[in-house]
């Protein structure tokens, strides 16, 4: 099954460059439909004509974004030396702590398809 998701410029470019191998999302109803082997077409925001398709190779669930960032190597998350605190706060720009408490977090391991 193919899914679609939007991505801002920086994470989109890191996926294209194969330096971001994990996409972080809320484990909400939309992401719960993901299965290993599915594809995701990422649309670059705000330029939806640019797209990248990846295959889901693994899904790791975490109760919090902090747990996720403390467990996974930052270099495969597309992090550039930022602290765990910074990564968590940046994630809260997209998702609220209340959403995190309700749904938890998912690390979507991906491989870019040519």
N, C-alpha and C positions, 0 to 999 in steps of 0.2 A: 504494500500500500504506500502511496506517496502522500506526504503531508507538506504543508506550506507554512513558513514562518518568516517573519521579518527580522532583519538584523541591521544595526547601524554600521556605518562605514568601517570603523576600526576592527571590530570582530569579523566582519565580512571579509576584509582584506587579509586578515590573519588566517582565515579558513582557506582562502584561495592560495595563500603562500604555504599552506600546510604547517603552520606554526601553532595553530589552535586546533587541537584534536578532540576537544571536549566542549560541548555547548552546555551552559548552565541554564536551567529553567526551573520554574515552579512545577511541582508534581501535581498539577491540576488536572481537571477532566480532559482537556485537550491532549496533554502529554501522556496521560494514562492509556491513550489509544496507540501509542508507539510500541512497536515490537522490534526485536532484533531482526535485521534483514530488510526492514522498511527503508524507504528513501525519504529524505526531506529536501525540498527545494527552498533554499533561503533566498529571499528577495532583499536586495540592498535598499535601505532607507536613507534618504528619501528618493532614490532613483530606482524604481521597481523594474526598469528594463534590464538591470544587471541581476543575474541569478546564478546560483551555484547549487548543484545537487550533490548530496552526500548520502552514504549508506550508514544506517545505524548498526554499529558492531557490538555495542554493549550498553546497558543501562544500569547505573548505580544509584541507589536511593539513599537519602540522608534525611534525618529529622530537621536539620537546620543547614543554612548556607555556610555558617561557620564550621560545622562538622565537615562539610564537603571540602571547603578550602584548606582545612587543617589536615585532611587525609590525602588529597590528590596533589601530585607534583605541579607547582605553579607554571612550569615551562610548557606543559601540555594544555593548560587552560588559557594560554595566550596572555598570561600576566607578565608584566615587565619589571619585576622586582618589587611590586607593591606589597604592603603588609596585608596580613589576613584581615585586620581591622578595616583597612582601606577597601579591600575587595567586598567585604560584607556591607559596608556603608554604600558602596557603589551599586551593589545589587538592590539595596533598599531604594535607590532612585527609580527602579522599575517595579519592584514588588514590595509590598508592605510587610512589616513584621507579623501583622495579623494574618496575612495570606500565608506566610511561611509557617506559622503555627498551625494553620488549618490543613495545609497540603504537604508541607515538607519540600525538599529539593531533589532534583534529579540531575545527574551528570550523564549527558548523552554522548557516548563515545562514537566518533564519526570518522569516516574515510571519504575523502573527496573523490567523486567520480569524474573521469575525464570525458 
